[in-house]
Amino acid sequence: MAGIVVPGARAANTGGASSTAAPTSTSTITVAPAVKTFPVTARSRSVLYRGPVYQKLPTGEVVPYAPLGKASQAQAGETGGSAAGSVIATPAKPELLVPGTHARYVGGLAAAPMSAPAVVQQIVWAGDQIIGLPYVFGGGHASFVAKGYDCSGTVSFALHGASLLQTPEDSSEFMRWGSHGAGRWVAIFANAGHAYMTVAGLRLDTSSADDPSNQQGPRWRPLRVSNSGYAVRHPLGL
């Protein structure tokens, strides 16, 4: 915290002469440091990452990540990571981690940043679990468990996985959910017809807008060039 010293007014003379100056009072105004937030737009459509990747095991141990199967090792597509179609829905996907504060695109999944709060990591890992499922209108609203998800159902599932949401919300409800504006780690964009979110620098969205993969359904994607036309919200404290 930075302190700014503000001189107080010199004591008023209430009559008579004084051989010494009146004491000067001071007060300190505390200035809170600016909160750094992640970008929510980007001109580049590439999310290619070639750095180290780790996996958190069910025991809590963190080990180097070794992708299994040829699909996981496919050559990177335009958006980085694996080629289009290499990610398929499975009962449980690995909980991936990368050094630093930014989420990274790894084989179609998102790797959570090691320096992020645990709740942010949980959002990322929850979102990973439905990657590869189809877009289904209304999917994820009757129940968090579904064969496919729509836009707000996808956002709801990711937030629910981090215990931030107890009941699925639609896109109009997300316009009023949480706190106003983009958060430090998470931003939710919503209007009457669509909703998506960004988490630590990656976008979770069912729309392929600004994504060269042109795949529909829940996917991690590059940030959009513009988020105009959407209300912006975030989970309190994130």
Secondary structure, 3 states (H helix, E strand, C coil): CEEEEEECCCCCCCCCCCCCCCCCCEEEEEECCCCCCCCCECCCCCCCCCCCCEEECCCCCEEECCCCCCHHHCCCCCCCCCCCCCCCCCCCCCEEEECCCCCEEECCEEEEECCCCHHHHHHHHHHHCCCCCCECCCCCCCCCCCCCECHHHHHHHHHHHCCCCCCCCCHHHHCCCCEECCCCCEEEEECCCCEEEEECCEEEECCCCCCCCCCCCCEEECCECCCCCCEEEECCCC
